[in-house]
C-alpha cells in the first residue's frame, strides 16, 4: 500500500509553521510535514559553541580499509578510535532495515554473479531518475544474506576492495547489537548515526523506514535525547516523520552544495536556502544538527586549495545546531591542494592537514573514510589548543 505524503509549505519567506505551532517570527524556511496526523513538540535550543573534543565519525565504517557498510568495517573503525559508526539504511522486500549505500546494489554486492537472481534486474525511478540494476526491496533478508559485499569505490579505496566477497550484508539490527558489543569491549561509549536513504522512494513503494527505525531504537534503549544516537537524512520529511513516530533521539539534516531535498522538489527549495541563519534557526526547533558537504564550510579555490571559511559553522552554532561535515577521504580527487607542492606530501598526510583545518573552523565532528587519520588530526588539534 502506498503511504501518502502531505503537501509541504512552499518557500515564500513566510513564518515557519508546523503542526499549528510557529517558529520564531521572521524565520524563513520551508517545512516538510509528517505523513501521520500527529507532530511532536518543537525543541527549544540555545546557541552552541565548538566542542573541546570533536567527534570522529566512521563514514560507513572504516570504509578506506574494509568494504563499506560491513560489520568488519564498523569493528575496525572502533579499533581505530572512532566515536560513532554510520550505517546507511534501506529496506528489504520483507520490510527489514538493512545496511547499504543505496536501494540499488549492483556496485555494493556480488549480485550480478548470482544467476538465480538474473531476472530481478530491472529499472526503477529513484529520485525521479531511471536506475537499472538490482534493488534491495526486491529481495527478502534471507535472499540478501546469500550475497557478499563489494567495495563501491574500489579505485579510490583499493585497500578496501581487496576484501571484496568476504563479508555478508548486515541488517540494521545486527549493527545495533554490534554497537553494544563494541562499546563493552572497548570500554567507552560508541555511538551510531544511521542515515535513512531515499525515504521518498521507500514510501512510494509502500515502506515506512521511520517507523521501523523508531521501533528498533526503542528495542535497544536508544530512544532518548541523551543516547549516543543521531539519525540523519537528506530529506526533511523523514526527520519530521521520526518525531511523529515518537523518536526522541538526536537528528541531523544532511545538505549539499547543489540541489535541494527531494521531498521539497515541487517547491524548488534548495539546500542553500535551508542553510541560511534564518532557516537554520527555525529548523533548530526540530533537529539537532546539520551535516553539510565539507565545501559548504571551506570552499576550494580555482587551483584546488582551501579557501576562506564561510559563516556556516558560526551561523549554525548561533542557531543552536551542531555541525558535522562529510566526507573526508585519503584519495587525491577528494583532497584539496596540489600534491606536487611538497616532495614528502602523501594522501594520508594531506588528509590529516585538511581535517585539522576543519577542526580549527569549529566543526563538532567529521565523517571519515579513514578514522585513524581523523583521530590523529584531532589529537594534534587538541594538543595545539
Buried (B, 14 or more C-beta within 10 A) or exposed (E): EEBEBEEBBBBEEBBBEBBEEBBEEEBBBBBBBBBBEEBBEBBEBEEBEBEEEBBBBBBBBBBBBBBBBBBBBBBBBBBBBBBBBBBBBBBBBEBBBBBBBBBBBBBBBBBBEBEEBEEBBEEBEBBEEEBEBBBBBBBEBEBBBBBBBBBBBBEBBEBBBEBBEEBBBBBBBBBBBBBBEBBEEEEEEBBBBBBBBBBBBBBBBEBBBBBBBBBBBBEBEBBEEEBBBBBBBBBBBBBBBBBBBBBBBBBBBBBBBEBBBBBBBEBEBBBBBBBBBBBBBBBBBBBBBBBBBBBBBBBEEEEEEBEEBBEBBBBBBBBBBBBBBBBBBBBEEBBBBEBEEEEEBEBBBBBBBBBBBBBBBBBBBBBBBBBBBBBBBBEBBEEEE
